[in-house]
Each structure stands twice: as C-alpha cells, then as structure tokens.
C-alpha cells in the first residue's frame, strides 16, 4: 500500500508540472506573448478556466504527503528557502490573475499582470530549487550554505523556469490562435537554451557525490527533458503544434519524476499508517481526474474573441 501511495504522489506531482506548468510558463512570458489589452486577456483566458483544476493536483499531493508521509514535515523544514518564497509567489501569482480585471484602468491591469508574471517566475524557480535540494539529499537549507553545492539549487531553478516557459509558449500556441505566432517564435527560441541548460545542469550535478548517489539511477529520465524540448523544437518547425506541446509536457514532467522517483524508497520507508489515507484516495483521486478531464474537455476549443473571459 505504501508503494501504491508513493506512485500516486509521483503521478500527482508530475501531472501538476504538466498542467499548471502551462500556466506558470504563460505567466513568465506574459508580456512577450501578447500586447496589453484584449490580446493579453485572451492569453489569460486560455489559463483561466483550468487554473483551479490544475492547482488541485498540487493540493492533493500536499494532502497525501501530510496524511501518508507525516515524517516528511522535516523535509519541508529543511527546504524552507524554497518553500517559503514559493508559497508567497503562489499567492502573488493567483492574486495577479484574480485581481487584474477588477478595475478598468491601465495602471491597475499592468500592476497585476506584473504580479502574475513575477509570481509565476519565482514559483517555477522555487520548484527547481526544491528539486535540486532533493537531488542533493536535502541537506539543511538545500545545500545553499555549502560553497561546493550552493550553485546547484539555483541552477536547477533556472533550468525549471526555462523548461516551463517553453512549455507555456507551446501550449499557448495551441490554445490561443491570436497569440500563436508569437508563442511559436518564443517556444522555438527557448527550446534549445532550455535543453542545453537542463543537460549541463544534470551533467554538472552528477559530478557532485551527493547528487550522483541520489540521482544516478534516474539520470536517463532527467535527460528526457532536453530530448523532449528538442523534439518540440523540431515539431514547431514542421508546424506540428500538438506534437510540440507533447514534447514540452514530457520535458516539464521528467525532472520531477526523476528526482521524486529516486526519493521514492525513502518515502516508502517513512510512510505512516496509510490505511485511512488509502481509502480516501480511492474516492478522491478519481474525482480529481474526472474533474480535470471534464474541464479540459469543456474548454478544449481555442480561445477566440467570442470566448468568455474569466480574468
């Protein structure tokens, strides 16, 4: 049962990276995806209807950790340099999206669009910092106090932000035709730097004994990220936007699956009494999946000038 719960946790986190990673990537590139006014609002409308459903994956994962892996609270304490700014950035991102349209003034909209963009960037970077700390075996303060490893977490943050930005551009090219040209151009420009950065960070990280001990078994899985990005770049140049989005989705999920997959034996070892959690998951996870599938099906059509704007 503990193994099954760990597998569900990996599924939830990977699903969040793919689905809400699109929203984060869109936020990071918001000011370059569309000019102010209705063009930018259409880009946000592509994110709006599925925002809360995407976040459900992360909320469900947090609930699973709290219920089935109570000893993981120590992990959150050690990871405070990523967790605290990440939570603040999450609030800022959502506030920017919800409050942007509450006043019809240019200054107000620009302020909250900036908050959405900044929150998305910091949130994505904090996830990279957290994954880097997990790859190091999560020493105190994510290894930032050790000169030999202090560079690794921030480098992972840069890599994750680049990957999610590319993913956001690729999915925006599908969902928002009015921004498709800019989105395709941005995805094409970012895919190669993101792939090179991810590859270099992975190879450089493997020179660190702590990372090599933790991540070596799943290094091939991490390499799916640059491969997915290069596949997406090639697909975009052949005008195959669905394949490009699939490639960036693989790239978004690969680092999380690799790092958390390596941590899976430790999670199984610290699992608590999981019977109650398992019963709740039997009811909750299908609901999350069904809700997600229904929302994406309902809002599957591309965003146009006639689409209801949520934010």
Secondary structure, 3 states (H helix, E strand, C coil): CHHHHHHHHHHHHHHHHHHHHHHHHHHHCHHHHCCCCHHHHHHHHHHHCCHHHHHHHHHHHHHHHHHHCHHHHHHHHHCHHHHHHHHHHHHHHHHHHHHHHHCCCHHHHHHHHHHHHHHHHHHHHHHHHHHHHHHCCCCHHHHCCCCCCHHHHHHHHHHHHHHHHHHHHHHHHHHCHHHHHHHHHHHHHHHHHHHHHHHHHHHHHCCCHHHHHHHHHHHHHHCHHHHHHHHHHHHHHCCCHHHHHHHHHHHHHHHHHHHHHHHHHHHHHHCCCCHHHHHHHHHHHHHHHHHHHHHHHHCCCCCCCCCCCCC
